[in-house]
């Protein structure tokens, strides 16, 4: 009788162990299946946000073409031309949406055509972002030394003697910048300054390597660039933004009265029209699902060589999102 009871106990133990193992297997399979399902949903949403962002890039190109034809035409409500100064536009697609910003490169500071004189704009832009004036002088002069063809450095600049002394040495280009990302190699530049941090836009959003004309278009320049012009400040930059929102600036004389004494200081660095300049535009599009705050962002630089003929100079997907 004792033997039977012992055998029954062992059998019960075996059954319990088998049931425990089966439960663990079932639980593990359930967790794995749930994880894969969540991963699939996340992948699907990411892909949909990417497609929304791509739609935004194409919408931006369409709006550039539409603007070139209808800038001075009477527009119906809802079909007004889009601004090219980085103004964000929201477009709904059912429960989803995308946001598009377009900037004419003439509204940015042209890096390759920057001179010792116009370098003051970049210095002011850096100082307005909290960079010490001494550090700003180093960055500006080092940028000018990086792209000039000689080995002579400016007062606060740097040439190959500095770069070759680094733990991982390299040489200055001594030629025009090929990409804005190349700035990270210039003395004094940091990822935070170039790409932005803590809801601050990086310098990469305000600089351009397109075109050879150093003058900045008042109609397309973002508020940050306007505030960095000699004689300007945040208050006067806001006045200009409000003025051009009401009407296109066709001549520098249009803004002479509202700028007062600042006009003479900033006039040598600006133009009232982007006509005859570069036909290059940067487009930033971000796709969002339903009420999600995070999105998928694409940066593109598009050059037009005809009324409706264009090609991509730059395309980054995904890219960092502008604050």
C-alpha distance (Angstrom), angle and dihedral (degrees) to the residues before:
residue distance angle dihedral
X1 . . .
X2 3.78 . .
X3 3.81 89.8 .
X4 3.81 91.2 53.2
X5 3.80 91.5 48.5
X6 3.82 89.9 49.6
X7 3.79 92.0 49.6
X8 3.81 90.8 47.8
X9 3.81 90.4 51.4
X10 3.79 92.2 50.2
X11 3.80 90.8 48.2
X12 3.79 90.1 49.9
X13 3.79 90.7 50.4
X14 3.79 91.2 50.1
X15 3.81 91.1 49.7
X16 3.81 90.9 49.6
X17 3.81 91.7 49.3
X18 3.80 91.2 48.2
X19 3.81 90.7 49.3
X20 3.82 90.7 48.0
X21 3.80 92.0 50.5
X22 3.80 91.1 47.2
X23 3.82 90.6 50.0
X24 3.80 91.0 50.4
X25 3.81 90.6 49.1
X26 3.79 92.1 48.0
X27 3.82 91.5 46.8
X28 3.82 92.0 47.9
X29 3.79 90.9 48.4
X30 3.80 90.2 49.1
X31 3.82 92.5 50.7
X32 3.80 91.4 46.1
X33 3.80 92.1 48.7
X34 3.80 91.8 47.7
X35 3.81 91.3 48.9
X36 3.81 91.6 50.0
X37 3.80 90.8 47.7
X38 3.81 91.5 50.9
X39 3.80 90.1 46.3
X40 3.80 90.2 50.9
X41 3.82 91.5 50.0
X42 3.81 90.7 48.1
X43 3.82 91.2 48.5
X44 3.82 90.5 48.6
X45 3.82 92.3 50.1
X46 3.81 91.4 46.6
X47 3.79 90.8 51.7
X48 3.79 91.7 47.9
X49 3.83 91.2 50.1
X50 3.80 89.2 50.2
X51 3.81 90.9 52.3
X52 3.81 89.6 48.5
X53 3.81 90.1 52.4
X54 3.81 90.8 49.0
X55 3.80 88.0 51.8
X56 3.80 87.4 53.1
X57 3.81 91.8 53.6
X58 3.81 90.9 51.5
X59 3.81 90.9 45.8
X60 3.81 88.8 52.4
X61 3.82 91.3 53.5
X62 3.80 90.0 48.8
X63 3.81 91.1 51.0
X64 3.81 91.7 51.0
X65 3.81 89.8 54.4
X66 3.81 91.7 44.1
X67 3.81 91.0 50.6
X68 3.81 93.0 52.1
X69 3.81 89.3 58.4
X70 3.80 101.7 36.4
X71 3.83 105.8 32.3
X72 3.79 95.6 115.7
X73 3.80 97.0 25.9
X74 3.80 126.3 104.6
X75 3.81 105.2 -99.4
X76 3.80 128.4 -155.8
X77 3.78 117.9 -120.9
X78 3.78 109.5 -79.9
X79 3.81 93.4 22.0
X80 3.78 99.0 74.9
X81 3.79 114.8 138.9
X82 3.79 115.4 -96.0
X83 3.78 119.6 -115.8
X84 3.81 119.5 -115.0
X85 3.81 97.9 -145.9
X86 3.80 99.4 92.0
X87 3.81 95.8 -85.3
X88 3.84 107.6 160.9
X89 3.80 117.6 -122.2
X90 3.81 122.0 -165.2
X91 3.80 120.1 -149.4
X92 3.81 121.8 -173.3
X93 3.79 123.3 -145.5
X94 3.78 105.8 -174.9
X95 3.80 107.0 -63.8
X96 3.81 91.3 -17.5
X97 3.79 129.9 71.6
X98 3.77 145.5 -175.3
X99 3.79 132.9 -147.5
X100 3.81 122.8 -143.2
X101 3.80 131.5 -165.7
X102 3.81 121.2 -175.2
X103 3.78 125.7 -168.1
X104 3.77 128.8 -175.8
X105 3.81 105.1 -135.4
X106 3.82 87.4 -132.6
X107 3.79 87.1 71.4
X108 3.80 90.8 61.9
X109 3.78 131.7 72.9
X110 3.81 108.2 -91.2
X111 3.80 105.3 -129.5
X112 3.80 98.6 -166.1
X113 3.80 94.0 47.7
X114 3.82 94.1 43.4
X115 3.81 112.9 125.8
X116 3.79 134.5 -167.9
X117 3.81 87.2 -94.0
X118 3.81 98.5 47.8
X119 3.81 90.3 42.5
X120 3.81 85.8 85.4
X121 3.82 87.8 75.8
X122 3.81 92.1 58.3
X123 3.80 90.5 45.1
X124 3.82 91.1 52.5
X125 3.80 90.3 46.8
X126 3.80 90.2 53.8
X127 3.81 94.1 45.1
X128 3.82 90.9 48.6
X129 3.81 86.8 56.5
X130 3.80 92.4 55.5
X131 3.82 100.6 -93.8
X132 3.80 115.0 143.5
X133 3.84 112.3 -108.3
X134 3.81 91.1 -121.5
X135 3.80 91.8 53.9
X136 3.81 90.6 45.3
X137 3.83 89.5 54.3
X138 3.83 90.0 52.9
X139 3.80 92.6 50.1
X140 3.82 95.4 46.7
X141 3.81 95.2 46.1
X142 3.81 91.5 43.9
X143 3.81 90.7 52.8
X144 3.80 90.5 51.3
X145 3.83 90.5 47.9
X146 3.82 91.4 47.1
X147 3.80 92.8 59.0
X148 3.80 102.1 35.7
X149 3.83 117.2 93.4
X150 3.81 98.7 -125.5
X151 3.82 135.0 76.2
X152 3.81 95.4 -127.2
X153 3.77 113.3 112.7
X154 3.78 127.3 -147.2
X155 3.80 124.2 -120.7
X156 3.80 92.9 -82.5
X157 3.78 97.5 16.6
X158 3.79 136.4 106.5
X159 3.77 136.4 -137.5
X160 3.82 135.7 179.9
X161 3.81 94.6 -60.0
X162 3.83 88.6 71.4
X163 3.80 99.0 39.7
X164 3.81 93.4 47.2
X165 3.82 90.1 53.3
X166 3.81 92.9 59.9
X167 3.85 120.8 106.4
X168 3.81 87.5 -108.5
X169 3.81 101.1 33.3
X170 3.79 125.7 -153.7
X171 3.79 137.6 159.9
X172 3.78 130.5 -108.2
X173 3.80 112.6 -106.3
X174 3.83 94.8 -124.2
X175 3.80 87.4 -158.6
X176 3.79 138.9 72.4
X177 3.80 119.3 -53.3
X178 3.79 112.8 -97.2
X179 3.82 95.3 -165.0
X180 3.78 135.1 11.5
X181 3.82 89.4 -125.3
X182 3.80 86.8 67.1
X183 3.82 87.1 75.3
X184 3.81 89.4 79.0
X185 3.82 88.2 75.8
X186 3.81 93.2 57.0
X187 3.78 117.6 101.5
X188 3.80 113.3 -96.1
X189 3.81 95.8 16.5
X190 3.81 117.1 122.5
X191 3.83 132.5 -173.0
X192 3.81 89.0 -113.4
X193 3.81 92.2 55.7
X194 3.79 94.5 42.8
X195 3.80 100.6 42.5
X196 3.81 102.1 21.5
X197 3.80 135.2 -121.5
X198 3.81 140.7 -148.5
X199 3.80 93.9 23.1
X200 3.82 91.3 -48.7
X201 3.78 117.1 127.7
X202 3.78 115.7 -123.4
X203 3.80 125.1 -122.5
X204 3.79 88.6 -106.2
X205 3.83 87.8 77.1
X206 3.82 93.1 58.3
X207 3.81 103.1 40.8
X208 3.79 132.1 77.2
X209 3.79 137.5 -169.2
X210 3.81 92.8 -163.4
X211 3.77 124.0 104.2
X212 3.78 134.1 10.6
X213 3.82 99.9 -116.4
X214 3.82 111.2 99.6
X215 3.82 94.4 -161.2
X216 3.79 118.0 106.8
X217 3.81 123.1 -133.9
X218 3.81 111.3 -122.1
X219 3.80 92.0 -153.4
X220 3.81 94.2 57.6
X221 3.81 105.2 29.4
X222 3.82 113.9 113.1
X223 3.79 119.1 -122.9
X224 3.81 91.6 -101.9
X225 3.83 92.5 57.7
X226 3.80 92.3 45.5
X227 3.81 90.6 52.5
X228 3.83 90.0 51.1
X229 3.82 95.0 56.1
X230 3.83 115.2 107.6
X231 3.80 110.8 -87.4
X232 3.81 92.9 15.1
X233 3.79 132.8 109.8
X234 3.80 137.4 177.5
X235 3.83 93.0 -82.7
X236 3.81 95.2 51.5
X237 3.81 90.7 43.3
X238 3.81 89.1 55.6
X239 3.82 90.0 50.2
X240 3.80 89.7 54.6
X241 3.81 92.0 47.9
X242 3.81 91.1 51.8
X243 3.81 92.1 45.8
X244 3.81 95.3 52.2
X245 3.81 91.1 44.2
X246 3.80 87.2 64.9
X247 3.81 97.0 41.6
X248 3.78 139.7 0.8
X249 3.81 114.5 -100.1
X250 3.81 105.1 -121.0
X251 3.79 99.2 169.5
X252 3.79 136.2 19.3
X253 3.80 86.2 -121.1
X254 3.82 87.3 69.0
X255 3.81 91.3 70.9
X256 3.80 99.6 33.8
X257 3.79 95.1 97.7
X258 3.80 97.5 47.1
X259 3.82 93.2 48.0
X260 3.79 98.2 46.1
X261 3.81 113.5 178.5
X262 3.81 91.2 0.6
X263 3.78 89.9 68.3
X264 3.82 95.4 74.9
X265 3.81 92.0 50.0
X266 3.81 97.8 48.8
X267 3.83 100.0 34.5
X268 3.86 96.4 84.1
X269 3.80 90.8 59.1
X270 3.81 101.4 47.9
X271 3.77 144.5 59.3
X272 3.79 129.7 -156.6
X273 3.78 95.2 -137.0
X274 3.77 138.1 41.8
X275 3.80 90.1 -152.7
X276 3.78 113.9 123.1
X277 3.77 90.8 18.6
X278 3.76 132.2 93.4
X279 3.79 119.7 -37.2
X280 3.77 93.0 -151.5
X281 3.80 123.0 124.1
X282 3.78 134.5 -175.1
X283 3.79 116.7 -143.3
X284 3.78 126.1 -166.6
X285 3.80 118.2 -169.8
X286 3.81 128.5 178.9
X287 3.81 124.0 -169.5
X288 3.82 121.1 -150.0
X289 3.80 132.3 -169.3
X290 3.83 117.9 -137.8
X291 3.82 107.6 -55.8
X292 3.80 97.2 -20.0
X293 3.82 114.6 135.3
X294 3.80 95.3 -154.1
X295 3.78 118.0 75.8
X296 3.79 144.6 174.4
X297 3.80 113.7 -101.5
X298 3.80 130.7 -159.3
X299 3.82 126.3 -171.2
X300 3.79 118.9 -158.6
X301 3.80 134.9 173.4
X302 3.79 112.8 -153.1
X303 3.82 125.8 -167.8
X304 3.81 122.4 -161.1
X305 3.80 120.3 -149.3
X306 3.81 93.9 173.5
X307 3.81 140.2 13.0
X308 3.81 91.8 -78.7
X309 3.80 102.8 5.7
X310 3.76 117.0 101.7
X311 3.77 142.7 152.9
X312 3.79 135.9 -163.6
X313 3.79 118.1 -103.1
X314 3.78 93.9 176.7
X315 3.78 134.8 12.1
X316 3.80 125.0 176.6
X317 3.79 120.4 -179.9
X318 2.97 117.6 -156.3
X319 3.78 103.5 18.5
X320 3.77 134.3 170.7
X321 3.78 114.9 -80.7
X322 3.80 119.8 -113.3
X323 3.80 113.2 -121.0
